[in-house]
């Protein structure tokens, strides 16, 4: 199968018109077929059920790793008065995170694009929260579980692989920014 190469590409704030060539260390294979699979599932999850799917994603994270709740100040400070599924700040945060298309857009070129400012912000936020490599694995598992549950008729080993690749590219870029933030 012929595959178009893709990469995690950091977009500068105002990139020149001729920009777009990824650095060699940022390049990872992501085929056109994988892009189609990710986009088809993403489009199916957008719209009305997106908020519910986003909340299920975070609930799955906390099911896998209950201690992760302590990484969110709005959950730490609220006590146990409000069940997680009804917590207004968690709902709002979940929607913001899960709907962050600007952070990881798959373009017609096949590149996974991450705006430089967004990537720096994600790196700093995750570094400040004490996110470790193991947390990325929890989030990956929760993401895959959430997508599988949201679009079961579309789910396949190929779709799982496509989402794993897209997530791994984003996670690697965030981890790199976390290192920069930690050393600053």
N, C-alpha and C positions, 0 to 999 in steps of 0.2 A: 504494500500500500504506500503510495507516495504521500509524504507528509510535508506540509509547509512548516518550516521552523518558526518557532515563536520564542519570546523572551519576556522576562520581567524587565520593563523599560521604565526608568525613572524619567518622568517628564519634568522639565524645568518649568518655572513659573510662566515665562513667555518664550517657548522654544522657537528657534529660528525655523523658517519654512523648510529647510533642508535637513533638519534634525530628525532623529529617529533610529539611527543605527545603535543597537545595544552594545555595551562593552562586552568583550568575550567572556568575562567571568559572570555576567548576568544572564547568559544565554542558556536556556533549558528547552528541550524539545517539547513542543505542544502542538499536536497535529490539528489540521482543519476539522477532522472528525471529532476530536476531543472538544474543540471550541464549539462545534454545533451542539454537542450533547450538553455541555454546560449551559450554553445560551438557551436551549430549549427548556431545560429544567428551570433556569432562572426566570424565564418569561412565564412559565406556568405558575410559579410561586408569587409573582408580582400581583398587585391589585388588592382586592378585598381581603383575601386570607393572609396577606403578607404579615400583618401585625400578629396574628395568632401563631404563624410559623416562626416568627422572630422570637416570640416569648417561649415557645416550645424549645427552641434552640438553647436559650439560656437555662431553662428548667432542666434540660438534659445535661448541660454542663454541671449544674449543681447536684444532679442525681449521681453523676459519675464522680464528682469531686466536691463534696459538701463544704469543705474548707475554703473553696474558691469564693464563697459568699463574702468572706472577710476581706477580699481584695477590692470590694466595692464599698466606698464610704457610705453611700446612701442606704446600703443594706446593713452595714455594721452599726450605723447610728439609729436605725429604726426599730431595733429589737425584734421580737417575734409577734408583734401586735397584728401585723398584716400578713396574710399568707402570700408567698412569693407570686403566685399566679394573679393576685389582685394588687400587687405593689405598683403604684402609679409611676414611680421613678424607674423601676425595673422595666416596665412596659415601654416607657419612653426611650430608655437606653437601648433596649433590644431592637426597637424599630429603627433607631438611628444607626446602629451597628449593622444590622442585617440588610438594611436598604442602602448601604454605602456603595452604590454603583460607581461613584466618582473615584473611589479608592482602587477598585479593581475592575476596570472595564476591559472586556475582551473586544478588541476592535476587528474590523474586517481584515486587517493585516495579520491577525493571529497573535498579536502581541498582547501580553497582559500589561496594562498601563497603570502606573502608580504615580500620581502627581507628587512632585518633590516635597511640597509643603505638607501634604497629607501623610506621606511616608515618614517625614521627620516627626510630625505630631504623633503618629502611631508608635514610633520607636520610643519617643520620650515618655509618652503615657504608659506604655507597657513596662519600660525600664523603671519608672517611678513607682509603679504598682508592685514591683518585685516579681514580674512574670518570668518564669523559668522554662527551659525546654520542655519539661514534662507537661506544663500547662498547654503548650501548643498541641501536644498529642491529645490531650483531653478535648480541646476545642475542635480538633480535626475529627475525632470520633463523634462528638456531638453534632458537628455539621453534617457529616455523612449520614448519621442516623436520622437527623431532621429532614434532610432532603429525601432520603429513602421513604420516610413516612409521608412526606408531603406529595410526592409524585410516584407512588408505588407502581403505577402502570408503565412508567417510563424507566424505572430503575433496572439496571443491568450491570454486569461486571465491567463493561466498557464505560458506562456512565460513572460508576464508582471510581474507576481509574482516572477519568477525565477530571473529576472534582478533586481527587487526591493530588493530581499534578498541579492544578490551578491553586489549590490551597498551599501546597508545598512551596510554590514559587512566591506567593505572597508572604508566607511565614518566614522564608529565608530572607526576603527583603526587610521585613520588620525586625528580625533578629540582628541584621547588619546595622540597622539604624539604632537599635537598642545598645549595641556595643559602642557606637559613636556617642550616644547620649550619656552612657555610663562613664566614658572617659573624658567628657567635657567638663 
